[in-house]
Amino acid sequence: MSTAASSPARIRLSKGTIARYATGSLGTGGFSTLPGLVLTYYLTDSLGVAALVAGAVITVAKVWDVIIDPLIGALTDRDLRRHGTRSRLMRTGALTLPVFFALTFAVPPAIGPVLGAIWVFLTFTLTATAFSLFQVPYIALPAELTPSYDERTRLLTWRVVVLTFAILLFGAGGPALRGAADDPAIGYLIMGVVAGLVIAGGMLVATTVARRATVGIAATVGSTGAAAGAGSPTASSSTPGIREHYATGIRALRRSRPFRALLSTFVLQALATGLMLAGAQYVATWVLHSEDAVTYLFVALIAPALFAAPVWGAVARRIGKERAFSIASAIFTLAALSILGLLWAPGAWIYLPVAIAGVAYAGMQSLPMSMLPDVISHDERTSGPGQAGSFSGVWTAGETVGFALGATVLVLILAITGYVSSTATETVTQPDAAITGIIVSFSLVPAILVGLSLLTLARYPLRRTDIESQSR
């Protein structure tokens, strides 16, 4: 048997492993989509919270995520060394998230906007913490599941297929569940309970991949750690402090140029997509004059992405991930920019550019996710294995910053343009400036942000040959 034939880089992942890993994106897609879509609107138009206060509630809760994600990354690396699996934190997050998620949308309307804002802040912070316990180790897994450049693309392509399905499911199904009851408060509660249970189910399936996939990696890490700690009694017995946990993530960011370039690109794009996600309900209500139109916007965005993700995988295998990523980002920029036409001609034509953006969005999700394991394995050549959690912790923190600031930018634009908040029982009229702000935040600003991300992506140095040469 030839060496090439038995090379680890040529071993194909089983369909079961890919399916179980991808199912976890029911959780990540649901949590990323539904709060981003309805939470700001829930605060401003159901609880009567002022736009700036609503933005502060969501942003501060997300800042907490940024604080804890690097810590969770270091903890999941420690779990891998000690127990041979990353599943412990993943399972804890999956089991606690549905409770906190339901409570986020269970605010009694009678308590008023101030206490309502405090309620949402506390429960959403707990929900976000539970999500991070799952998400950080989940993102670390692909680097350990396979060393192959193309198999990582295959793995993450199918993850994004499920992710886009989840976005469609929660983006369309969430508002539908919300409308299932005549009382808006009951409708939001039904949505929170059902969505939380579905999210948890997807997460729990993905934990089975962590149990099965990382044992071999853990053995390698354990032996490496033992060798490094030989003759040093404190190397195996001491537990790193919180400062060291953060320092590990910062060192990963500082020493890896590919990681800095990829993370910067992804954060800018998360900011753009987070802004559009938070603004979709406002576009539906105040530009298209139908709250239910948000469902059609999501169908237009996500349905093409379901079919486009495998196509982007094929394109990446042919021309390289970084070039395919650049093309997807450029298409998204042009599509978002064209939506600015709503200023002069609002109407159903918006669904066409949104669908084109959806095709591009599939590539903007699957390609950087498949590039991250390449970055991690490239770093292992000089720094040793077992630090994937540190990378994923910083990555998740960066993604969280992007999405959080997306909602923040939206509420700042709404506040500047004079948006009028209301409760579910009130009827208001928005000024023309607020309508303009809604359209600009859904089109021009996201287009500029993704355009800027192309500049940081141009500094990404890794190519197929860099990854394949280290897998032989």
C-alpha positions in Angstrom: 0.0 0.0 0.0 1.4 3.4 -1.0 1.9 6.1 1.6 -0.3 8.5 -0.3 -3.1 6.0 -0.3 -3.0 5.8 3.5 -2.4 9.5 4.1 -4.8 11.0 6.7 -5.5 13.8 4.4 -7.2 11.4 2.0 -9.5 9.7 4.6 -13.1 10.7 3.9 -15.4 11.6 6.7 -18.4 9.3 7.1 -21.8 10.6 6.2 -23.0 10.0 9.7 -20.2 12.2 11.2 -21.0 15.0 8.7 -24.8 14.7 9.4 -24.4 14.8 13.2 -22.0 17.7 13.1 -24.2 19.6 10.6 -27.3 19.1 12.8 -25.6 21.3 15.5 -26.3 24.2 13.1 -30.0 23.9 13.9 -28.9 25.4 17.3 -26.4 27.9 16.0 -28.7 29.0 13.2 -31.7 29.3 15.4 -30.0 31.3 18.1 -28.2 33.6 15.6 -31.4 34.2 13.7 -34.4 34.6 15.9 -33.1 37.0 18.6 -31.4 39.1 15.8 -34.7 39.2 13.9 -37.2 39.9 16.6 -35.6 40.9 19.9 -35.0 44.5 19.1 -38.5 44.8 17.6 -39.9 43.0 20.7 -38.3 45.6 22.9 -39.3 48.7 20.9 -42.7 47.7 19.5 -44.1 45.3 22.2 -42.6 46.5 25.5 -42.3 50.2 24.6 -38.6 50.4 25.2 -36.8 53.3 23.6 -34.6 52.4 20.6 -31.4 53.5 22.3 -32.2 51.6 25.4 -33.1 48.5 23.4 -29.8 48.7 21.6 -28.0 49.0 24.9 -29.7 46.0 26.3 -28.7 43.7 23.4 -25.2 45.2 23.1 -24.3 44.8 26.8 -25.5 41.2 26.8 -23.4 40.5 23.8 -20.4 42.2 25.3 -20.6 39.6 28.1 -20.2 37.0 25.4 -17.1 38.6 24.2 -15.7 38.5 27.8 -16.5 34.8 28.4 -15.8 33.3 24.9 -12.0 33.2 25.2 -12.3 31.7 28.7 -14.7 29.0 27.4 -12.2 28.3 24.6 -9.4 27.7 27.1 -11.7 25.5 29.3 -12.7 23.3 26.4 -9.1 22.8 25.5 -8.5 21.7 29.1 -11.5 19.3 28.9 -10.0 17.8 25.8 -6.7 17.2 27.5 -8.2 15.8 30.7 -11.2 13.9 29.4 -10.6 13.2 25.8 -13.7 15.1 24.6 -15.1 18.6 24.3 -18.7 17.4 24.9 -19.1 18.5 28.6 -19.5 22.2 27.9 -21.5 21.5 24.8 -24.0 19.4 26.6 -24.3 21.9 29.5 -25.1 24.7 27.1 -27.6 22.6 25.1 -29.5 21.6 28.3 -29.8 25.1 29.8 -30.4 27.2 26.7 -34.1 26.4 26.1 -35.1 27.5 29.7 -33.4 30.9 29.4 -34.5 31.4 25.8 -38.2 30.9 26.7 -37.8 33.3 29.7 -36.4 36.0 27.4 -39.7 36.2 25.6 -41.9 35.7 28.7 -42.0 39.4 30.0 -45.3 40.2 31.5 -46.5 43.3 29.6 -47.9 44.9 32.8 -44.4 45.4 34.4 -43.6 48.3 32.0 -40.7 49.2 29.7 -38.0 49.7 32.4 -38.5 46.4 34.2 -39.2 44.8 30.9 -35.8 45.9 29.6 -34.0 44.6 32.7 -35.9 41.3 32.4 -34.8 40.8 28.8 -31.2 41.9 29.6 -30.8 39.3 32.4 -32.5 36.4 30.7 -30.8 37.1 27.3 -27.4 37.3 28.9 -28.0 33.8 30.5 -29.2 32.5 27.1 -26.1 33.9 25.4 -23.9 32.3 28.0 -25.5 28.9 27.5 -25.1 29.3 23.7 -21.4 30.1 24.1 -20.8 26.9 26.2 -21.9 25.0 23.1 -20.7 27.1 20.3 -17.1 27.6 21.2 -16.1 23.9 21.4 -18.4 23.2 18.4 -16.4 25.5 16.2 -13.2 23.9 17.4 -14.2 20.4 16.2 -13.5 20.6 12.4 -9.8 21.1 12.8 -9.7 17.8 14.8 -12.2 15.8 12.7 -10.0 15.8 9.5 -6.7 17.2 8.3 -7.8 17.4 4.7 -8.3 20.8 2.9 -11.1 19.5 0.8 -12.8 17.4 3.5 -13.1 20.5 5.7 -14.8 22.2 2.8 -17.2 19.3 2.5 -17.9 19.2 6.2 -18.5 22.9 6.5 -20.5 23.0 3.3 -23.1 20.6 4.7 -23.0 22.4 8.0 -24.0 25.6 6.2 -26.7 23.8 4.3 -28.3 22.9 7.7 -27.5 26.4 8.9 -29.3 28.1 6.1 -32.2 25.7 6.6 -32.3 26.6 10.2 -32.2 30.3 9.4 -35.2 29.7 7.0 -37.0 27.6 9.6 -36.5 30.1 12.4 -36.7 33.2 10.3 -40.1 32.2 8.8 -41.4 29.9 11.5 -40.5 32.2 14.5 -42.8 35.1 13.3 -45.5 32.5 12.4 -45.4 31.0 15.9 -45.5 34.6 17.3 -48.7 35.1 15.4 -50.3 31.9 16.6 -52.0 33.6 19.5 -54.2 36.7 19.5 -52.4 38.0 22.5 -48.9 39.2 21.4 -47.4 38.3 24.8 -48.6 34.7 24.6 -47.4 34.5 21.0 -43.9 35.5 21.9 -43.9 33.0 24.7 -45.0 30.2 22.4 -42.2 31.2 20.0 -39.6 31.2 22.8 -40.6 27.8 24.1 -40.8 25.9 20.8 -37.7 27.6 19.3 -35.6 26.9 22.4 -36.5 23.1 22.4 -35.6 22.8 18.7 -32.3 24.6 19.2 -31.4 22.3 22.1 -32.2 19.2 20.1 -29.8 20.1 17.3 -27.1 20.9 19.8 -27.5 17.6 21.7 -27.1 15.7 18.4 -23.8 17.5 17.7 -22.3 16.5 21.1 -22.2 12.9 19.9 -19.6 13.9 17.3 -17.5 15.5 20.0 -17.5 12.3 22.0 -16.5 10.2 19.0 -14.2 12.4 17.1 -11.6 13.9 19.5 -10.3 10.9 21.4 -7.3 10.5 19.1 -6.6 14.1 19.1 -6.7 14.1 22.9 -4.2 11.3 23.1 -1.8 13.4 20.9 -2.3 16.5 23.0 -1.9 14.5 26.2 1.4 13.0 25.1 2.6 16.4 23.9 1.7 18.0 27.2 3.4 15.2 29.1 6.6 15.6 27.1 6.5 19.3 27.6 5.9 19.0 31.3 8.6 16.3 32.0 10.7 17.3 35.0 8.2 20.0 36.0 5.9 19.0 38.7 3.7 22.1 38.2 3.1 21.5 34.5 0.6 18.7 35.1 -0.8 19.7 38.5 -1.4 23.5 38.3 -4.6 25.0 36.9 -4.1 28.1 34.7 -5.8 31.2 36.1 -8.3 33.3 34.3 -5.6 35.7 33.1 -3.8 32.9 31.4 -7.0 31.7 29.7 -7.4 35.1 28.1 -3.7 35.3 27.3 -3.8 32.0 25.4 -6.5 33.5 23.1 -4.6 36.7 22.6 -1.4 34.9 21.8 -3.2 32.9 19.1 -4.5 36.1 17.6 -1.1 37.9 17.7 1.0 35.1 16.3 -1.2 34.0 13.4 -1.4 36.4 10.5 -3.9 34.2 8.6 -6.2 34.2 11.7 -6.1 38.0 12.0 -7.0 38.5 8.4 -9.8 35.9 8.4 -11.2 37.1 11.7 -11.2 40.7 10.6 -13.1 39.8 7.4 -15.6 37.7 9.2 -16.3 40.3 11.9 -17.0 43.0 9.3 -19.3 40.6 7.5 -21.1 39.6 10.7 -21.6 43.3 11.4 -23.2 43.7 7.9 -25.4 40.6 8.1 -26.3 41.4 11.8 -27.4 44.9 10.7 -29.6 43.5 7.9 -31.0 40.8 10.1 -32.0 43.3 12.8 -33.5 45.6 10.2 -35.6 43.0 8.3 -38.6 43.3 10.5 -38.5 47.1 10.2 -38.3 46.9 6.4 -41.3 44.6 6.4 -43.4 46.7 8.7 -42.6 50.3 7.6 -41.4 50.0 4.0 -43.4 47.0 2.7 -46.3 47.8 5.1 -46.7 44.2 6.4 -45.3 42.6 9.5 -45.7 39.2 7.7 -43.4 40.3 4.9 -40.5 39.5 7.1 -41.2 35.8 6.3 -41.0 36.4 2.6 -37.8 38.3 3.0 -36.3 35.3 4.8 -37.6 32.9 2.2 -36.0 35.1 -0.5 -32.7 35.2 1.3 -32.4 31.6 2.5 -34.1 29.4 -0.1 -31.4 30.1 -2.7 -28.7 29.6 -0.1 -29.8 26.0 0.5 -28.8 25.1 -3.1 -25.9 27.5 -3.4 -23.8 26.2 -0.5 -22.7 23.0 -2.3 -22.0 25.0 -5.4 -19.7 27.3 -3.5 -18.0 24.1 -2.2 -17.4 22.9 -5.7 -16.1 26.4 -6.8 -13.7 26.4 -3.8 -12.3 23.0 -4.8 -11.6 24.3 -8.3 -10.2 27.8 -7.6 -9.4 27.8 -3.9 -11.4 28.9 -0.8 -10.1 32.4 -0.6 -10.9 33.3 -4.2 -14.4 31.8 -4.0 -14.9 33.8 -0.7 -13.9 37.0 -2.5 -16.3 36.4 -5.3 -19.2 35.6 -2.9 -18.5 38.8 -0.9 -18.4 41.0 -4.0 -21.8 39.6 -5.2 -23.3 40.3 -1.8 -22.0 43.9 -1.8 -23.6 44.6 -5.2 -26.9 43.0 -4.2 -27.1 44.9 -1.0 -26.3 48.2 -2.7 -29.1 47.7 -5.2 -31.7 47.5 -2.4 -31.1 51.2 -1.9 -33.6 51.6 -4.7 -36.3 51.2 -2.1 -35.8 54.9 -1.3 -37.5 55.8 -4.7 -39.5 52.7 -5.5 -40.6 50.6 -2.6 -42.1 47.3 -3.7 -41.9 43.5 -4.1 -38.9 43.8 -6.5 -36.8 43.8 -3.3 -37.1 40.0 -3.2 -34.8 39.6 -6.3 -31.7 41.3 -4.9 -32.3 39.7 -1.5 -32.3 36.3 -3.3 -29.0 37.2 -5.0 -27.6 38.2 -1.7 -28.7 34.8 -0.3 -26.7 33.0 -3.0 -23.7 35.0 -2.0 -24.4 34.6 1.8 -24.1 30.8 1.5 -20.5 31.2 0.4 -19.8 33.9 3.0 -20.7 31.4 5.7 -19.3 28.1 4.5 -16.0 29.3 3.1 -14.6 31.2 6.1 -15.8 28.4 8.4 -13.9 25.9 6.3 -10.8 28.2 6.3 -10.7 28.5 10.1 -9.6 24.8 10.5 -6.9 25.4 8.0 -5.7 28.4 10.0 -5.7 26.2 13.2 -3.8 23.4 11.6 -1.3 25.8 10.1 -0.6 27.2 13.6 -0.1 23.7 15.0 3.1 23.3 13.0 4.9 25.9 15.2 2.8 25.9 18.4 1.6 22.3 18.8 -1.9 20.8 18.8 -4.6 21.2 21.3 -5.3 24.9 21.0 -8.3 24.8 18.7 -10.5 26.0 21.6 -8.5 29.1 22.0 -8.9 30.0 18.3 -12.6 29.2 18.4 -13.1 31.2 21.6 -11.6 34.3 20.0 -13.5 33.6 16.7 -16.8 33.3 18.5 -16.1 36.5 20.5 -15.4 38.3 17.2 -18.5 37.0 15.5 -20.6 38.0 18.6 -19.1 41.5 18.4 -20.1 41.8 14.8 -23.7 40.7 15.3 -24.1 42.7 18.4 -22.8 45.9 16.8 -25.1 45.2 13.9 -28.1 45.7 16.2 -26.4 48.6 17.8 -25.7 50.4 14.5 -29.4 49.9 13.6 -30.8 51.4 16.8 -28.3 54.4 16.5 -29.6 55.0 12.9 -33.2 54.7 14.1 -32.6 57.1 17.0 -30.8 59.6 14.8 -33.6 59.5 12.2 -36.4 60.0 14.8 -37.9 56.5 15.0 -41.0 56.4 17.2 -41.1 53.4 19.7 -44.5 52.0 20.7 -46.2 49.2 22.7 -48.2 46.4 21.0 -51.5 48.2 21.6 -50.4 51.6 20.1 -50.5 52.8 16.5 -47.9 55.3 15.4 -46.7 56.9 12.2 -43.0 57.1 11.4 -41.3 60.2 10.0 -39.9 60.1 6.5 -36.4 60.3 7.9 -36.9 57.1 9.9 -38.1 55.3 6.8 -34.9 56.5 5.0 -32.8 55.3 8.0 -34.4 51.8 7.8 -33.6 51.5 4.1 -30.1 52.8 4.4 -29.3 50.4 7.3 -30.6 47.5 5.2 -28.7 48.3 2.1 -26.0 51.0 1.8 -24.3 50.4 5.2 -24.1 46.6 4.9 -22.7 47.0 1.3 -20.0 49.3 2.6 -19.0 47.0 5.4 -18.7 43.9 3.1 -16.8 46.0 0.6 -14.3 46.9 3.4 -14.0 43.2 4.3 -12.6 42.5 0.9 -9.6 44.6 1.8 -8.8 42.5 4.9 -9.5 39.2 3.0 -6.8 40.3 0.5 -4.2 39.9 3.3 -5.1 36.2 3.9 -2.0 34.3 3.0 -2.9 30.6 3.1 -3.5 28.6 -0.1 -4.3 24.9 -0.8 -0.6 24.0 -1.1 0.1 25.4 2.4 -2.4 23.0 3.9 -1.8 19.9 1.8 1.9 20.1 2.3 1.6 19.8 6.1 -1.0 16.9 5.8 1.3 14.6 3.9 
